[in-house]
Each structure stands twice: as C-alpha cells, then as structure tokens.
Amino acid sequence: MRNSTVWAGVFGVERSTVIDRLDFDDDEVVVVHVRPRKGAKGRCGICQQRCPGYDQGEGRRRWRAPDLGLSRTYFEADAPRVSCPEHGVVVASVPWARHDARHTVVFEDTVAWLANRTSKSTLELLLRIAWRTVGAIVARVVADGVAARDPLEGLRRIGIDEISYKKGHRYITIVVDHDTGRLVWAAPGRDRKTLASFFTALGEAAAPQSLTSQPTPRSGSPRRSPRTARTRCGAPMRSTSWPGPATPWTRSAATPGTPPAKAG
C-alpha cells in the first residue's frame, strides 16, 4: 500500500485529495502538502460549479487538521481564485475544507461533535482552539447539515418548550421531534413572534399531527399559533436533556417528581 493512501486514511480525506508529502518541523508541527485531483480543481467554493481561473490568490494557505499525536497538524496547498458567473471572484473549492474555513472538514466535524458532548474548557484544552472559533465552526457544520436534509421535513409529533440562559432571564424557544428525539429548531425569545417564526419556517402545508408544549404568558397557547397540530396532548411536556444528542425522554411539567416516560 502506498504511503499517500495510508496518510489519506489517517487524515480522513476523500479520494479527490492527493497527499504529496509530510514535513515534520522542529516546533512539533506537521505540515501535510496536499492538492485536489484534476476533477476537483477550478470549482467555485460556494456552488461547486466549474469556473474559469482568475488568479493565484494570496499564494499557499494552511488549514488546521486533527493533531497527529501531540503535534499540531496543518494542510498546506495553493489557494487560487476563480471567476464564478453567480458569485463573482471567490477562492476555488478544495475537497478537504469548507468554503471560507481555516480548518479541515474532519477537524470541524470533531469540534461540533465535542461541543455537543463535553464542556467548554475540555474542548478548548483538547483541541487547542478558542471558544469563539468553536461558534463559527458549529455554524458551518450545522449549515451543511441543513443543506443536506431539512430538519423540519416530515415532522409528525413535536414538542415546544423554552430554556433560560445567562442572567437576566434570557430565553430560547426550542422545538423537538418526538419521533427521533432530536432538536430541530431553536431561536432566541419566548414570545408569540418567536413561535410564529417557527410555523413560518415549517411551511403552509406541513402542520404536524400532534404537538406538546407548556403555555406561557408571553408565548400563549399553541392553539393561537398561525398553524396548529391536529392533536394537542392533554398534559404539557418539557424536554429534559437539551442540547444533548438524541433526547427520547420527556416528563410532565404538571406533575413534578414523576419518573421519566417515553415521548409520545
């Protein structure tokens, strides 16, 4: 097996990426020299359409990759620009990183996964990045996921609730899919305008079959929303494990102290 094939598996890159060589610096930094294959060159970084070249941009560029052992690792490659009829002059797409990102896809996916499962300090220490960088990375990963599959598509049974954060009673309205236990929508605020924005995003003909929520003085009952479910549960439900991964458990807010029961 060729060394380039082995390293491609180690760094999790696609077949459209060619690894030319690795340089090991004295300051515990590994530089992986990469390039896209012919079929992946000359594409717009936004729409992925093949476009004519514009210039060589700012020369060679580096992207942070997952550490190799205890050594920081970077991908290095040329970053030419192309002239896209729709988006103008943009940096050409590369198969190992998202557009406008300074990290590889594998690194960003790892950051997003850890942000949902571990503490802020642990993530910063383990991956050696700043917390504000984590926010930008998570936004890109989520945008990719939404583009691949609409989280509001096919909703049948949903739960609507609110959570508070920081001080001063700041709230976020959240919507959970009871069938999968996943968070599908969230927005700052807890008033009727916030709730109406969810139903606007849901679409005219996509009313779920059932809905559970806890009415509040500001948001009102779901029955006053622009579009309502065909069935409303008799007992209001509150999600208990946001924003963890899948959350299939709910409890009744009307009966504190009752053991958890499966949603639905």
Order of alpha helices (4+ residues) and beta strands (2+ residues): alpha-beta-beta-beta-beta-beta-beta-beta-alpha-alpha-alpha-beta-beta-beta-alpha-beta-beta-beta-beta-beta
